[in-house]
Amino acid sequence: MDLSQKSPENVEFMIEKIKEKLRVVNVGAIKPSHFDGEMYEELRDIYEMVDRKNHFSPSEMQAIVEELGNLRKQ
């Protein structure tokens, strides 16, 4: 998948992979429709960081989810 291209499909892919990796319990709290193209690069940065790591501390998980919350559409 070419994540250099901004597209709704890529946003959905990254959000789903982040949720899988973090084992998000409340999957409805983070939906691809909550994000738009304006924050694409920031979302991709988070995705790449999450993709590289195999383990997350509770504080890291909280920080990532908070950052995703900051990127949500208003």
Residue pairs with C-beta under 8 A, 6 or more apart in sequence:
1 10
1 13
2 10
3 10
3 13
3 14
3 44
3 47
6 37
6 40
8 32
10 40
11 32
11 35
11 37
11 40
11 43
12 32
14 43
14 44
14 46
14 47
15 30
15 31
15 32
15 35
15 43
16 32
17 47
17 50
17 51
18 24
18 30
18 46
18 47
18 50
18 64
18 68
19 27
19 30
21 50
21 51
21 53
21 56
22 50
22 56
22 61
22 64
22 65
24 30
24 65
30 65
30 68
34 72
34 73
35 43
35 71
35 72
35 73
36 73
39 71
42 71
43 68
43 71
46 64
46 67
46 68
46 71
49 64
50 56
50 64
56 64
